[in-house]
Amino acid sequence: MLATQLQRSKRVAASNNFSSTSLLTKQGGRTVGSQLYPCGVDFLMRYHLEITEEARQQLRALPKKQRRRVGRRLDTLQSNFSGDVKKLTAKTHEYPLRIGKLRVLFTLEKDLISVYAVRHRKQAYEQGC
């Protein structure tokens, strides 16, 4: 059965000018699963993640359950830049990732996410911290 699906997907890929290196399923003009668009353009971008020493210390101070939650959300952010993220106003390339009452503050430069703080929402935006 899998071989039949693979043959069918290769035919779909050939007819739509898609790359046939992975199992493709046509759905609404794009493929599902591999996230490839016509001409083999990869839709998902993997960002590099950098965590400053100060942010590491703040992460270590959190309970284990919260650390795991932050880790999962950072992994999702790194994989496809999704999550509760909005650009901070009046600041360039700085973003908060909202995780419950925590804020993970980071900068974005091309393909590098640099985490510089993990704080409670009340202290997250104070200047002196």
Backbone torsions as a table, in degrees:
resi	resn	phi	psi	omega
1	MET	NA	-42.5	179.4
2	LEU	-64.1	-37.5	178.5
3	ALA	-63.4	-38.5	178.7
4	THR	-66.0	-41.9	178.0
5	GLN	-63.9	-39.9	-179.7
6	LEU	-65.3	-41.9	177.8
7	GLN	-63.6	-43.5	178.9
8	ARG	-62.5	-43.0	-178.7
9	SER	-67.6	-33.4	176.9
10	LYS	-66.3	-37.6	176.8
11	ARG	-65.5	-42.2	177.2
12	VAL	-61.9	-42.5	-179.6
13	ALA	-64.2	-42.9	-179.9
14	ALA	-65.9	-39.4	-178.3
15	SER	-73.6	-23.9	-178.4
16	ASN	-105.3	7.0	178.9
17	ASN	65.2	32.5	177.9
18	PHE	-91.7	157.5	170.9
19	SER	-71.6	135.9	-175.8
20	SER	-106.6	28.7	-177.7
21	THR	-77.5	-20.7	179.1
22	SER	-131.7	170.0	-179.4
23	LEU	-67.6	119.2	-176.1
24	LEU	-113.2	142.7	176.0
25	THR	-128.3	118.4	-178.2
26	LYS	-75.2	132.3	177.3
27	GLN	-154.2	106.8	175.0
28	GLY	64.0	37.8	176.6
29	GLY	85.9	0.6	177.3
30	ARG	-140.9	171.5	-179.1
31	THR	-102.0	154.2	-179.8
32	VAL	-113.6	141.2	178.8
33	GLY	105.3	-58.9	-178.3
34	SER	-98.0	-11.5	178.0
35	GLN	57.4	42.2	175.5
36	LEU	-98.2	142.4	177.4
37	TYR	-109.2	172.2	-178.6
38	PRO	-49.2	146.2	-179.7
39	CYS	71.1	16.5	173.5
40	GLY	76.0	20.6	179.3
41	VAL	-75.2	128.2	-179.6
42	ASP	-84.9	122.2	-176.2
43	PHE	-76.3	-40.1	-177.0
44	LEU	-82.3	137.2	178.8
45	MET	-116.8	132.7	178.5
46	ARG	-95.4	119.3	179.8
47	TYR	-89.7	151.4	173.5
48	HIS	-85.3	143.9	-176.7
49	LEU	-117.1	130.0	177.9
50	GLU	-128.0	131.1	-179.8
51	ILE	-120.6	123.3	-179.3
52	THR	-69.5	162.5	-179.2
53	GLU	-63.6	-37.4	177.9
54	GLU	-62.1	-43.1	178.8
55	ALA	-66.8	-36.2	176.7
56	ARG	-62.3	-41.8	178.3
57	GLN	-64.4	-40.7	178.7
58	GLN	-66.1	-35.9	176.4
59	LEU	-67.0	-41.1	179.8
60	ARG	-63.9	-28.2	-178.8
61	ALA	-76.6	-14.3	-179.1
62	LEU	-79.2	154.3	172.8
63	PRO	-62.7	154.6	-175.1
64	LYS	-56.6	-40.5	-179.0
65	LYS	-62.4	-43.2	179.0
66	GLN	-68.2	-38.4	178.0
67	ARG	-60.3	-43.2	178.9
68	ARG	-63.5	-41.8	179.7
69	ARG	-62.8	-43.7	177.8
70	VAL	-63.5	-42.3	179.3
71	GLY	-60.8	-43.6	178.3
72	ARG	-63.7	-42.0	-179.0
73	ARG	-68.9	-36.4	176.5
74	LEU	-67.2	-36.1	177.4
75	ASP	-64.6	-42.4	177.2
76	THR	-64.2	-41.6	178.6
77	LEU	-62.9	-42.0	-179.2
78	GLN	-67.5	-35.2	-177.5
79	SER	-72.4	-48.7	-174.6
80	ASN	-144.6	21.8	176.4
81	PHE	48.4	49.9	176.4
82	SER	-116.3	158.4	-178.5
83	GLY	137.1	-175.1	-179.9
84	ASP	-86.0	82.1	-174.5
85	VAL	-125.2	129.8	173.9
86	LYS	-137.0	143.5	179.6
87	LYS	-70.0	136.5	177.1
88	LEU	-71.6	138.1	179.8
89	THR	-76.7	151.0	177.9
90	ALA	64.2	10.4	175.4
91	LYS	-130.4	146.5	-177.3
92	THR	-97.1	133.4	174.4
93	HIS	56.4	26.8	178.3
94	GLU	-113.6	136.5	-174.9
95	TYR	-137.6	147.7	167.5
96	PRO	-105.2	140.1	171.0
97	LEU	-104.7	118.2	-177.7
98	ARG	-87.0	123.7	177.0
99	ILE	-132.3	92.8	-176.0
100	GLY	62.9	-123.8	178.5
101	LYS	-93.4	1.6	177.8
102	LEU	-93.4	153.2	172.6
103	ARG	-127.7	125.5	173.9
104	VAL	-100.2	112.1	-177.0
105	LEU	-95.2	131.3	-178.1
106	PHE	-147.9	162.0	173.4
107	THR	-109.7	154.5	179.4
108	LEU	-126.1	117.4	177.4
109	GLU	-126.7	106.7	-177.3
110	LYS	53.6	-103.4	-178.3
111	ASP	-112.5	21.7	-179.2
112	LEU	-116.3	121.2	172.9
113	ILE	-100.5	118.3	-178.1
114	SER	-113.5	106.5	-179.3
115	VAL	-81.7	124.9	-179.7
116	TYR	-116.9	-9.1	178.3
117	ALA	-160.8	145.9	172.5
118	VAL	-131.0	107.6	-173.0
119	ARG	-137.3	163.4	170.9
120	HIS	-67.3	150.5	-174.6
121	ARG	-59.8	-27.8	-179.3
122	LYS	-70.7	-33.8	-179.4
123	GLN	-98.7	-5.1	-170.9
124	ALA	-62.3	-36.5	-172.2
125	TYR	-106.6	8.2	177.5
126	GLU	-72.1	142.7	-174.6
127	GLN	-74.5	-35.4	-172.4
128	GLY	-81.6	-6.1	-175.0
129	CYS	-78.4	NA	NA
